């Protein structure tokens, strides 16, 4: 036995889909700002913790300094040049 969809069933299905669609749009407009505030607050807390940990690590690395003492944290670069690059040849141009 073959059943065909009725016109009223099709209209009901389309109306239900539209109702759900507009319901989701309205609810998202209501709850999106609160959700964004929550996400941004959590991200701010996470970044703050990471900054605090890094700041504390830097404070622990630094030893107490005497007044007037100069500390240089930069490691000097070693200039490793090869002095034996070859023989210098003096030449003259011929016209």
N, C-alpha and C positions, 0 to 999 in steps of 0.2 A: 504494500500500500504506500503510495507516494503522497507526501504532505508538502504543501506549498506554504510559503510565508505569507501571512496576511499583511495588508497595507497598514492596519492599526498596530500590528506587532513591530513593523519597521519604524513607524513614527515613534512608538514608545522607546525603542532601542536608541534611536537618534536623540530623543529628548533626555534619556538617562545619561548618555555619553556627554551631551552638552552641559547638563546639570553637574555632573562630576567634574568636568573641565573647569567650569566657572567657579565651582566650590573650591577647587584646588588653587585657582588664581586668587580668590578672595582670602583664603587662609594663608597663602604665602605672603600676601601683602601685609597681613596682620602680624605674622610671626617672623618674617625675614629680618626686620630691624633688631628684634630681641636676639635672634640667632647670631646675627653679625656682631652685636655687642659682646655676646658670650665668647665667640671665637676670637675676637680681637683682644679681649681681656686675658684669655688663656695664652695667646701668643705673646702678649706683653709680659705676662708672668714668666713664661719660658725664657724670653730674651733677657729679662732682668736677672733670672737665676744664672744664666750662662755668663752674663757680664759680671755678676758678683763673684762667681767662681774664678773667672779669669783675673779679676781685680785682686782677689785674695791671694791667688798664686803669685802674682807679681809682687805683692807686699811681702810675702814670705821669702821670696828669692832675695830681696834686698836686705842686706845686713845693716845693722845700725851704723851710722856714719858719724865720725867726729866732726865738729864744727870746722869749716874751712877745708875739708877734705874733698878732693875732686875724684870722681869715679867715672871712668869711661867704659861703657858697656860694649863698645864696638871692637870686634876682633880685627886686627890689622891684616890686610891682604898680603899674601906672600907673592912677590913678583918673581916668578920663575920664568926667566927668559933664557933661551938657548944662545949662548955666546958663540958657539961654533956653527954658524949658519952657512958658512962658505967663504970663499976667497973673493976679495974685492979686485975687480979687473978695471983698470983705467983704460979708456979707449978714446980714440979721436975719430971724428967724422971725416970721411974722404969725399971730396967734391967730385 
